[in-house]
Amino acid sequence: MATFKPTVRSVRNDGFMQVYIRVTHRTKHGYIKTDKMITKRELNKQGDIRDPFVLNYCMDRIMEFNERLNRKDISKWTVAQVVEFLKHGDDDVCFSDYARVHIDRLIDNGQERTSRNYKLALQHMERFLGTNRIMFGELTSVQVNRWIASLEHTRRAKEMYPVCMRQVFKAAMTEFNDYDNGIIRIKTNPWGKVKIPESDRADKKAISAEACRLFFSAPLPETRCLFPTAELGRDVAMLVLCLAGINTVDLYGLKKGDYRDGVICYKRAKTMKFRRDDAYFEIRVEPFVRPLLEKYMAVGEDEHLLSFASRFSSADSFNANVNSGIKQICKSMGMAKVEWYSAYTFRHTWGTTAQNDCGASISEVAFGMNHSQGHGVTRGYIKMDFSPAWELNARVIDFIFFSTARSKQGKAGGVEEPNDTLFRLSPKYMVYARAYFRGEVLAEVSDVGFGTVGDVVNRLAEQLPETIPRGCAVQFRIKNVDTDREVVYERTKGKGFF
């Protein structure tokens, strides 16, 4: 049985002492602070409190404590559990405060993007109930079902928000309720009588190869900006599509050490916290897209691989600007607003093209897009060979950018292809080159006498029809026949050639 005694612990700088009720249980001591203060004059020679008013107050509290503990079996409790029960045992816990603590823990755990969903869910629930101090006792099944009903017209929030709040509730019950010792601070659990609706099935975001060719060959809207948003949107959409559907948040977070020997090695931010293999993946940068990657390389002491982190304050800001640029191009193409693309469109397009047009299986597509494929344990302890994903990515690039819908021409790059930084031309070499616009060959040359790549591009540009609008991108595939080396460049009419 616990015993109690009014006492003081130390003297403050102003001479006053805080009054505590000392709890002794199983030879251990704990303390419960009161709101009373005394000085040394209210202590006797033995150091005990003699102020009658303070003693009466403390004895009333002690009688209350004994009454509450007599209803419990505390024989196996620790003194800390006794103190916690006496301080908070019958108090309702604030759900809002605990949810904010839970959100902070997610941020500390590196799950900042996930924490935003929890924050939005909490804010919506607080607006619905009209208070920013929701108590656990208020969250009955009737109230929670009413809140969920208010979300019925949303597409995703009607499932995501309740799931987030249920996770907060579950964590709080684990933390506050000690079922072994009968300490139950959260007395109700409404979720057993709550049915969480499923979110609406997402529309298929993928577009056809023909639509891709139209998008990437469309002229950029004219602007006076030094860094046009439309150009950023088009370039990042190209990077997403040509790097096996990489997410913009992963592009933003790449460090210089993540790019080795022409291969990007990264951990997918969305799932790295939940997979045994840390969602690690390697994707080779094809020669076709390498100049575009180099265009955005960070310089100086910036630890990031690409300059996006120096231009945008966060991955979300970067993604928003990319999507804004993509939509500007869609608008300039005369597309209906409901049909406008986003960066995610091109991730979906990579997977759809790989499966429908390049003969890949669903498992191969999942591997190439860095999905766990249900083999999380296996991937956690084997050393993966990522070259099959490289080959599939090369076939996707080849199909979209270097063919029409019915035929394929050339290769985006073999697995063992060396880095094209050593590609050289001289007048003695035989060169075979082609110019592609929207996947179709519009110019071709086979000759000697070229000293630089620019000479080849200019020769091909002379053959291109004048009907190609300014600002449109054209792909140039150049092969040194004598050394059997091939590179691919993209140039914009009016900037890269005339």
C-alpha positions in Angstrom: 0.0 0.0 0.0 1.2 3.5 -0.8 1.9 6.0 1.9 1.8 9.8 1.7 3.4 12.7 3.5 3.4 16.5 2.9 7.0 17.7 2.4 9.3 20.2 0.7 12.4 19.5 -1.4 14.5 22.7 -1.9 14.6 26.4 -1.2 14.2 28.8 -4.2 16.3 31.9 -4.7 13.4 34.0 -3.3 13.3 32.0 0.0 10.1 30.1 -0.8 9.7 26.4 -1.0 7.3 24.4 -3.1 5.1 22.0 -1.2 4.9 18.4 -2.5 3.1 15.2 -1.4 5.6 12.5 -1.2 4.4 9.0 -2.4 6.2 6.0 -1.0 5.4 2.6 -2.6 7.5 -0.6 -2.5 10.4 1.4 -0.8 10.5 3.9 -3.7 9.6 7.6 -3.6 7.7 9.8 -6.0 6.4 13.4 -5.7 3.2 15.2 -6.6 3.5 18.9 -6.8 0.9 21.1 -5.1 0.2 24.8 -5.7 1.2 25.7 -2.1 4.3 27.6 -1.0 5.9 28.1 2.4 9.0 29.5 4.0 11.4 28.1 6.6 9.2 29.7 9.3 6.4 27.2 8.5 8.8 24.3 9.2 9.5 22.7 12.7 12.9 21.7 13.9 12.5 18.2 12.2 11.8 19.9 8.9 8.2 19.0 8.8 5.4 21.4 7.7 3.5 23.0 10.6 1.3 25.5 8.7 -2.2 24.3 9.5 -3.8 25.6 6.3 -1.3 23.8 4.1 -1.5 20.6 6.2 -5.3 20.6 5.9 -5.1 21.0 2.2 -2.5 18.2 1.8 -4.5 15.9 4.1 -7.6 16.4 2.0 -5.6 15.5 -1.1 -4.1 12.4 0.6 -7.6 11.2 1.6 -8.7 11.6 -2.0 -5.6 9.6 -3.2 -6.3 6.8 -0.7 -9.9 6.6 -1.8 -8.9 6.3 -5.5 -6.1 3.7 -4.8 -8.4 1.6 -2.7 -10.3 0.8 -5.9 -7.2 -0.5 -7.6 -4.8 -3.4 -7.2 -1.5 -1.6 -7.1 0.6 -4.4 -5.7 2.6 -4.7 -8.9 2.6 -1.0 -9.8 5.8 1.0 -9.7 5.8 4.3 -7.8 5.9 6.1 -11.1 2.7 4.4 -12.2 1.1 5.3 -8.9 2.0 9.0 -9.3 0.9 9.0 -12.9 -2.5 7.5 -12.0 -3.0 10.0 -9.2 -2.1 13.0 -11.3 -4.0 12.0 -14.4 -6.0 8.9 -13.8 -9.5 10.4 -14.2 -8.5 13.3 -16.5 -9.5 13.2 -20.2 -6.5 13.5 -22.5 -6.4 16.2 -25.2 -6.5 14.5 -28.6 -5.4 17.7 -30.4 -2.3 18.1 -28.3 -1.3 14.5 -28.6 -1.9 14.5 -32.4 0.5 17.5 -32.7 3.1 15.6 -30.6 2.6 12.6 -32.9 3.1 14.8 -36.0 6.3 16.3 -34.5 7.6 12.7 -34.0 7.0 11.9 -37.6 9.0 14.9 -38.7 11.8 14.0 -36.3 11.7 10.5 -37.9 12.3 12.0 -41.3 8.7 11.5 -42.4 8.0 15.1 -43.1 5.9 14.5 -46.2 3.7 12.0 -44.3 3.4 14.4 -41.4 1.7 16.9 -43.7 -1.2 14.5 -44.4 -1.7 14.1 -40.6 -1.6 17.8 -40.1 -4.2 18.4 -42.8 -6.4 15.7 -41.3 -6.2 17.2 -37.8 -6.9 20.7 -39.1 -10.0 19.4 -40.9 -11.3 17.6 -37.9 -10.7 20.6 -35.6 -12.6 22.8 -38.1 -15.5 20.4 -38.2 -15.8 20.1 -34.4 -15.2 23.9 -33.9 -12.3 23.6 -31.5 -8.5 23.2 -31.5 -8.7 21.3 -28.3 -10.5 18.1 -29.1 -10.6 15.7 -26.2 -10.4 11.9 -26.6 -13.8 11.6 -24.8 -15.4 13.7 -27.5 -14.4 11.3 -30.2 -17.4 8.9 -30.0 -18.3 6.7 -33.0 -21.2 9.0 -33.8 -19.0 12.1 -33.9 -16.3 10.4 -36.0 -18.9 9.0 -38.4 -20.4 12.6 -38.8 -16.9 13.9 -39.5 -16.2 11.2 -42.1 -19.6 12.0 -43.8 -18.4 15.5 -44.3 -15.6 14.2 -46.4 -17.8 12.1 -48.7 -17.4 14.5 -51.7 -13.6 14.3 -51.6 -11.7 11.8 -53.7 -8.8 10.8 -51.5 -9.2 12.6 -48.2 -12.3 10.6 -47.2 -10.0 7.6 -46.7 -6.6 9.2 -45.9 -7.8 11.6 -43.2 -9.6 9.0 -41.1 -6.7 6.6 -41.5 -4.3 9.2 -40.2 -6.5 10.1 -37.2 -7.0 6.4 -36.4 -3.2 5.9 -36.3 -2.9 8.8 -33.9 -5.7 7.2 -31.7 -4.0 3.8 -31.8 -0.6 5.3 -30.8 -2.2 7.2 -27.9 -3.9 4.1 -26.5 -0.6 2.2 -26.6 1.1 5.0 -24.8 -1.5 6.0 -22.2 -3.3 2.8 -21.4 -1.6 0.1 -19.2 -4.0 -2.8 -19.5 -1.8 -5.1 -17.4 -2.2 -2.8 -14.4 -5.7 -1.5 -15.1 -4.6 2.1 -15.9 -7.0 3.2 -18.6 -6.8 6.9 -19.4 -8.4 6.6 -22.8 -11.6 4.9 -22.0 -13.3 4.9 -25.4 -12.3 3.6 -28.8 -14.8 4.6 -31.5 -13.0 3.0 -34.5 -14.6 -0.4 -34.0 -18.0 1.1 -35.1 -16.5 3.3 -37.8 -16.4 2.3 -41.4 -13.7 4.2 -43.4 -14.7 4.6 -47.1 -12.3 3.8 -49.8 -10.8 6.6 -51.9 -11.9 7.0 -55.4 -10.0 5.0 -57.9 -7.3 7.3 -59.4 -7.7 8.1 -63.1 -5.1 6.6 -65.3 -2.6 9.4 -65.8 -0.5 7.7 -68.5 -0.6 9.2 -72.0 0.3 7.6 -75.3 3.7 7.7 -77.0 2.1 9.9 -79.7 1.0 12.4 -77.0 4.5 12.4 -75.5 6.0 13.2 -78.9 3.6 16.1 -79.4 4.3 17.4 -75.9 8.1 17.3 -76.1 8.1 18.8 -79.6 5.7 21.6 -78.8 7.2 25.1 -78.9 7.6 26.7 -75.5 5.4 29.7 -74.7 7.3 32.9 -75.1 8.5 34.6 -72.0 10.9 37.3 -70.8 11.9 35.2 -67.7 15.5 34.3 -67.3 14.5 30.8 -66.1 11.2 30.0 -67.9 8.9 27.8 -65.9 7.7 26.1 -69.1 11.2 25.1 -70.0 11.8 23.8 -66.5 8.5 21.8 -66.7 9.4 20.2 -70.1 13.0 19.4 -69.0 12.0 17.8 -65.7 9.2 15.9 -67.4 11.9 14.5 -69.8 14.1 13.5 -66.9 11.2 11.8 -65.2 10.3 9.9 -68.3 13.9 8.9 -69.2 15.0 7.9 -65.7 12.4 5.1 -65.4 9.7 7.4 -63.9 11.8 8.9 -61.1 9.8 11.1 -58.7 10.5 14.9 -58.6 11.2 14.7 -54.8 14.0 12.2 -55.5 15.4 14.4 -58.3 15.4 17.3 -55.9 17.2 15.4 -53.2 20.0 13.8 -55.2 23.5 14.4 -53.9 26.7 14.6 -55.9 27.7 11.3 -54.4 24.6 9.6 -55.8 25.9 10.0 -59.4 28.6 7.5 -60.1 29.9 6.3 -63.5 26.9 7.5 -65.4 24.5 5.8 -62.9 22.1 7.6 -60.5 22.0 5.7 -57.1 19.2 6.8 -54.8 16.7 5.8 -52.2 13.0 6.5 -53.0 11.9 9.1 -50.5 8.3 7.9 -50.4 9.0 4.4 -49.2 12.5 4.3 -47.9 11.3 4.3 -44.3 9.1 1.3 -44.8 11.2 -1.1 -46.9 14.0 -3.4 -45.7 16.1 -2.5 -48.7 15.6 1.3 -48.0 13.9 1.5 -51.5 17.4 1.7 -53.0 17.6 1.8 -56.8 20.1 2.5 -59.5 19.2 3.8 -62.9 21.7 4.5 -65.7 21.5 7.8 -67.4 21.1 7.1 -71.1 23.2 9.1 -73.6 20.1 10.7 -74.9 19.2 12.4 -71.6 22.8 13.0 -70.3 23.1 16.5 -71.7 19.8 17.5 -70.1 21.0 16.2 -66.7 24.3 18.2 -67.2 22.3 21.3 -68.0 21.0 21.4 -64.4 24.1 20.2 -62.6 24.8 22.1 -59.4 28.1 24.0 -59.3 30.5 25.0 -56.5 30.2 23.6 -53.0 26.5 22.7 -53.3 26.1 19.2 -52.0 23.2 18.5 -54.3 23.7 17.0 -57.7 21.2 19.3 -59.5 20.6 23.0 -59.1 16.9 22.6 -58.1 17.7 22.8 -54.4 19.4 26.2 -54.8 16.5 27.6 -56.8 13.5 26.2 -54.8 13.1 26.2 -51.0 11.6 22.6 -50.9 10.8 19.6 -52.9 7.1 20.6 -52.8 7.9 24.1 -54.2 10.0 22.5 -56.9 7.3 20.0 -57.8 4.7 22.9 -57.9 6.8 24.9 -60.3 7.5 21.9 -62.5 3.7 21.2 -62.8 3.0 24.8 -63.5 5.5 24.8 -66.4 4.0 21.5 -67.8 0.5 23.1 -67.6 1.7 26.2 -69.4 2.8 24.0 -72.3 -0.5 22.0 -72.3 -2.4 25.3 -72.4 -0.3 26.6 -75.3 -1.1 23.4 -77.1 -4.8 24.1 -76.8 -5.6 21.2 -74.5 -8.7 21.3 -72.3 -7.8 22.1 -68.7 -9.1 18.7 -67.4 -6.6 17.0 -69.7 -3.5 19.0 -68.6 -0.5 16.8 -67.6 1.6 16.8 -64.4 5.1 15.4 -63.6 3.3 12.2 -62.4 1.8 11.8 -65.8 5.2 10.9 -67.2 6.0 8.4 -64.4 2.7 6.6 -65.3 3.5 6.9 -68.9 6.9 5.1 -68.5 5.3 2.2 -66.8 2.4 1.9 -69.3 4.7 2.2 -72.3 7.1 -0.4 -70.8 4.3 -2.9 -70.4 2.1 -2.2 -73.4 4.6 -1.3 -76.1 7.9 -2.8 -75.0 6.8 -6.2 -73.9 7.7 -6.0 -70.2 5.8 -8.0 -67.6 4.1 -6.3 -64.7 6.9 -7.6 -62.4 9.5 -6.1 -64.7 7.7 -2.8 -64.7 7.4 -2.8 -60.9 11.1 -3.5 -60.6 11.9 -0.7 -63.0 9.7 1.8 -61.1 11.3 0.8 -57.8 8.2 -0.8 -56.3 8.7 -3.4 -53.7 6.8 -6.1 -55.8 5.9 -7.9 -52.6 9.5 -9.2 -52.2 10.6 -6.7 -49.5 12.3 -9.4 -47.3 14.2 -10.8 -50.3 15.3 -7.5 -51.6 16.5 -6.6 -48.1 19.3 -9.2 -48.2 20.4 -9.8 -51.8 22.6 -7.6 -53.9 20.4 -6.5 -56.8 21.4 -6.4 -60.5 19.7 -3.3 -61.8 20.8 -3.8 -65.5 17.4 -5.3 -66.5 15.7 -2.0 -65.6 18.4 -0.2 -67.6 17.6 -2.3 -70.7 13.9 -1.7 -70.3 14.4 2.0 -69.8 16.4 2.1 -73.0 13.6 0.4 -74.9 11.0 2.9 -73.6 13.2 5.8 -74.7 13.7 4.2 -78.0 10.0 3.6 -78.6 8.9 7.1 -77.6 11.6 9.3 -79.1 13.1 7.3 -81.9 10.2 5.6 -83.6 6.7 6.2 -84.8 3.9 4.3 -83.2 4.3 1.3 -85.5 8.1 0.9 -85.8 11.3 1.1 -83.8 14.7 2.4 -85.0 18.0 2.3 -83.3 18.9 1.7 -79.7 18.9 4.1 -76.7 22.0 2.4 -75.5 23.4 -1.1 -74.6 24.1 -2.1 -71.1 27.8 -2.2 -71.7 27.9 1.1 -73.6 30.9 3.3 -72.5 30.4 6.8 -71.4 30.0 9.1 -74.4 32.3 11.8 -73.0 35.1 10.2 -75.2 33.0 10.6 -78.3 35.2 12.3 -81.0 34.9 13.3 -84.6 37.4 14.2 -87.2 37.1 14.7 -91.0 38.5 11.2 -91.7 35.7 9.4 -89.8 32.6 8.1 -91.5 29.5 9.5 -89.8 25.9 8.2 -90.1 23.4 10.6 -88.5 19.6 11.1 -88.3 17.3 13.9 -87.1 14.0 12.9 -85.4 11.0 15.0 -84.8 8.0 13.5 -82.9 9.7 10.1 -83.4 9.9 10.4 -87.2 13.2 10.6 -89.2 13.1 13.9 -91.1 16.8 14.2 -92.1 19.6 11.7 -92.7 23.3 12.0 -93.6 26.1 9.5 -94.3 29.4 11.2 -95.1 32.9 12.1 -94.0 34.5 15.5 -93.3 32.8 16.5 -90.0 35.1 18.0 -87.5 32.6 18.4 -84.6 29.2 17.3 -83.5 27.9 20.9 -84.3 28.9 20.4 -88.0 26.7 17.3 -88.1 23.8 19.0 -86.5 24.1 21.9 -88.9 24.1 19.6 -91.9 21.0 17.8 -90.7 19.3 21.0 -89.8 19.6 22.2 -93.4 17.4 19.2 -94.4 14.7 19.8 -91.8 11.4 21.3 -93.1 10.8 24.9 -92.3 7.4 24.0 -90.9 8.9 22.9 -87.6 7.9 25.8 -85.2 10.5 27.8 -83.3 11.1 26.4 -79.8 10.4 22.8 -80.7 12.9 20.1 -79.8 14.5 17.8 -82.3 16.6 14.8 -81.5 19.9 14.2 -83.3 21.4 10.6 -83.3 25.0 10.6 -84.5 27.1 7.5 -85.0 30.8 7.3 -85.7 30.8 4.3 -88.0 34.6 3.7 -87.8 34.6 3.5 -84.0 31.1 2.1 -83.7 30.2 4.8 -81.1 26.9 6.6 -81.0 25.5 9.6 -79.2 22.2 11.4 -79.0 21.6 15.1 -78.6 18.5 17.3 -78.4 18.4 20.8 -79.8 15.7 23.4 -79.8 14.9 25.3 -83.0 15.9 28.9 -82.6 18.4 28.1 -79.8 20.3 25.0 -80.8 19.9 25.3 -84.5 18.2 27.6 -87.1 
